[in-house]
């Protein structure tokens, strides 16, 4: 097997934090990212949070020479922010939008408006010297952000996303020889969502597997040394946190090894500002053809998997109960507003018909109250519909997890 | 090859039209469907428009004996309406929700609220006498309804759905030996959406391939003989229309043949009422293992495919232009409402500061106008956000189609 040809694949992953008008020194950083990518000539570049199509277009023009193939994934109101640049042809594309992604009324968090998704690119890559040719499934993605670790209201949504992502990978990866996932998962390595994703798909963590590592301690990608990070958020984690990952697995008759993993360390190489508030993750993978097919590598053999699915299901269940409470209270609010409106209409009709001696309220407050009731009715109805959808999706995920648990327990 | 073992698979597909409080004689019809399914003992039952989970639960209890495996797909506000009953184990499930599905403000059409989706069930089936064992990918689905054929405002949305469905099938079907799709596609056989779906996936139409057919003329599934159909809709089509399909293909070393296709003919067998306003479609398929793998069966060899994709892309482009116009006009309306509000605020402030001699408007009309402007602002902003998403998704689909066209043209 030692003599088999090997393909060396260099991957760059970065959450670019390129929000127009909001991100600091955005244009300068996007130029810097483009320059670095052109110099370094990676094989595959996975970027997140490129929210402006203009930034993508500029990068595309700049990188056309070394990365002739690229794709920008459009979704949501603002966009998915995901794009891929590749030295190898991109043969096919698919965008999967998570069914849950926060709340539209949480404007300050804004995740809902981004239409967070996973972008899948199917490409063929070929070793130049060797005869290695394999379809490559590369995924670029971002999951819902975590705004408060102690009281994480979005955990059920992030778990639904992790589950849908895992299911999506399981169902789409059958034709690929190698699966590569790069992205900002917004989860710490020991979090239940990461364990669920890795356990259910069999993906390996490049940081854990790397033969050689260079960069921030523990592979952290949000570090206090970065001048753009929010220092108060990192107070409980003096070394920083690791939430950006490169994960991989070989499907059929290939093996993948991570030769080297690097992260930037609070600034871009050779300059005094960082690429982004996140650190870039760069991996060098060795892909080699094996003698015989590796067999089932879907990672379902892990005996701890059932425990992880049970834990995730409990969290989704808690989210389901909270969503049901919110659906109930918004529904009740809508009914109350409707009753108030009906009462007012009855009072107005009675006055018009001359039943009451005179209008009991001044006209102005009467109208104001009616408009207030109407506004509450519309908003509460909208909320009720939204939480009804949320309940459906959480319930559906809980069901799917239960089905998987049953299958895991029945298997010897 | 003649001597190879054969598996006979019987499939039942029906749009059940089971809307609570709205569909006529719903409970009686659901009971009738359950009784028939129990008597007939199909291998696989794909149902659409089972909007009430209670109806599903009743069917599940009734059918537990002959169809021990089943799944109900939850999505949207009302649900997806999709469910599957199977004699063979359902190993895994995935729900893909189309990114576009009508407009939330078209309440009378209601498609938006249903969260229309395709439900995928991966099952293993086994021939009892023979040694045929193959993973089966079965899909149950419904696309956006057509409300006016001459001026079909939803055509771009339905085409995006057909495209996403085709892409979904291409990406998820690699591990299956046989793909089966049953559903209400809301498209006539010669429509561009059907040609796109069939051309891009290589799926075969059971009606066209059936060795023996029995049922309504031309395989129609919305027929004037059915007492529940809207006769005025069918005036241009005196024989009826065919919009419910069973499609299939064999992927690897299998062949699939349609031995028989049947439809009901305006009423359920042996009784005087139909199952639904749609006719049921029942197929008997023969699945046989071939000597050698059949090779590429993704249907991309069809030289007419490029024309179909071009035609579909033109329709999506027309939809994109319309969505951009709507985005623009809703944005303009929001800006006008905001300006009016600002003007009013300025006038109120000026009065409060004693700059004007007296309030130029009566208080009541002033307040009413302000509330009206606020209402228009909220609604127009919501519409603007919605149409922005619509533009993103139509644009993304147009891009993907262009990429496929380029690949098709480059191929010899």
HADDOCK unambig.tbl for C-alpha pairs under 7 A between the chains (distance, minus, plus):
assign (segid A and resid 73 and name CA) (segid B and resid 396 and name CA) 6.92 0.50 0.50
assign (segid A and resid 74 and name CA) (segid B and resid 392 and name CA) 5.48 0.50 0.50
assign (segid A and resid 74 and name CA) (segid B and resid 393 and name CA) 6.39 0.50 0.50
assign (segid A and resid 74 and name CA) (segid B and resid 396 and name CA) 5.52 0.50 0.50
assign (segid A and resid 75 and name CA) (segid B and resid 389 and name CA) 6.51 0.50 0.50
assign (segid A and resid 75 and name CA) (segid B and resid 392 and name CA) 5.59 0.50 0.50
assign (segid A and resid 75 and name CA) (segid B and resid 393 and name CA) 5.85 0.50 0.50
assign (segid A and resid 76 and name CA) (segid B and resid 389 and name CA) 5.06 0.50 0.50
assign (segid A and resid 77 and name CA) (segid B and resid 385 and name CA) 6.01 0.50 0.50
assign (segid A and resid 77 and name CA) (segid B and resid 388 and name CA) 5.60 0.50 0.50
assign (segid A and resid 77 and name CA) (segid B and resid 389 and name CA) 4.65 0.50 0.50
assign (segid A and resid 94 and name CA) (segid B and resid 167 and name CA) 6.93 0.50 0.50
assign (segid A and resid 167 and name CA) (segid B and resid 94 and name CA) 6.92 0.50 0.50
assign (segid A and resid 171 and name CA) (segid B and resid 172 and name CA) 5.16 0.50 0.50
assign (segid A and resid 172 and name CA) (segid B and resid 171 and name CA) 5.16 0.50 0.50
assign (segid A and resid 172 and name CA) (segid B and resid 172 and name CA) 4.75 0.50 0.50
assign (segid A and resid 174 and name CA) (segid B and resid 174 and name CA) 5.72 0.50 0.50
assign (segid A and resid 174 and name CA) (segid B and resid 175 and name CA) 5.49 0.50 0.50
assign (segid A and resid 175 and name CA) (segid B and resid 174 and name CA) 5.50 0.50 0.50
assign (segid A and resid 364 and name CA) (segid B and resid 364 and name CA) 5.45 0.50 0.50
assign (segid A and resid 385 and name CA) (segid B and resid 77 and name CA) 6.03 0.50 0.50
assign (segid A and resid 388 and name CA) (segid B and resid 77 and name CA) 5.62 0.50 0.50
assign (segid A and resid 389 and name CA) (segid B and resid 75 and name CA) 6.54 0.50 0.50
assign (segid A and resid 389 and name CA) (segid B and resid 76 and name CA) 5.08 0.50 0.50
assign (segid A and resid 389 and name CA) (segid B and resid 77 and name CA) 4.67 0.50 0.50
assign (segid A and resid 392 and name CA) (segid B and resid 74 and name CA) 5.48 0.50 0.50
assign (segid A and resid 392 and name CA) (segid B and resid 75 and name CA) 5.59 0.50 0.50
assign (segid A and resid 393 and name CA) (segid B and resid 74 and name CA) 6.38 0.50 0.50
assign (segid A and resid 393 and name CA) (segid B and resid 75 and name CA) 5.85 0.50 0.50
assign (segid A and resid 396 and name CA) (segid B and resid 73 and name CA) 6.89 0.50 0.50
assign (segid A and resid 396 and name CA) (segid B and resid 74 and name CA) 5.49 0.50 0.50
